[in-house]
Amino acid sequence: MVYPSPTLAAQEWGTSGAERSETLNVLGVILARAGSKGLPQKCMRPLRGQPVIAYTFDHAERSRSLTAIVLTTDSEPAKALARERGIHVVDRPAELATDSATVDAAARHAVSAWEQKHNTTVDAVVLLYGNVPVRAAGLIDRAIEHLCHTKADSVRSVAPVTKQHPDWVHRLDDDRMTQFRPNSIYRRQDLEPLFYHDAAVAVVTRDALFAALESPDDHQAFLGADRRAIVQDPGDTVDIDDPIDLYLAEAILRAQEAGAHA
């Protein structure tokens, strides 16, 4: 695969993040695989009357900052649903649809296919997982604006680690417990604030995404050197990995709908 060279033409860093985000050519890439060891075809599982992935389509279409949206997948039902909604589809090759294939490799393939079809080059890429039906309103635009404002290589949504904090986890040798990090902390308030990527959104510059080809052994290289975050609450996002996540997502969506009606 020959990838188009990066462009700096649209990276016009103006005086405000909102203005800068409007000048960028930003491609939203929705990623979905048919196979999953935990929950096969999870992106097409029914959730309150529509497939899980339809919620990500909604989130992307509501964004004011995305120039275009593309779905990369090997799921035929997901492809059909995307085409019904006018979303461009990239057929993901089998080698990029395994559980060992990297996210950035699939994203680069999708970006290259879209650029070649439309004879243009994007400036930034928003990565959205198709198995995330719950995202905070406006999060995609906030992440893009933060990327523009900071001039960072990437921005990801994160949430605070709670009960699974490293200072409260242990290694087991049979049934013998050993602290992962020796400490005597017993109050949650005394734990060092740590955060995990909650899978809601990741925005990367095209330069960083494709520069990662030079570091094939570093599977985080596509995030670049300057990595920024937007902090959310743990309940702002639901990432569907197993059946119980579907019940959680349904409960949150019901609560949001009830609140909207109220």
Secondary structure, 3 states (H helix, E strand, C coil): CCCCCCCCCCCCCCCCHHHHHHHCCEEEEEEECCCCCCCCCHHHCEECCEEHHHHHHHHHHHCCCCCEEEEEECCHHHHHHHHHCCCEEEECCHHHCCCCCCHHHHHHHHHHHHHHHHCCCCCEEEEEECCCCECCCCHHHHHHHHHHHHCCCEEEEEEECCCCCHHHCEEEECCEEEECCCCCCCCHHHCCCCEEEEEEEEEEEHHHHHHHHHCCCCCCHHHCCCEEEEECCHHHCECCCCHHHHHHHHHHHHHHHHHHHC
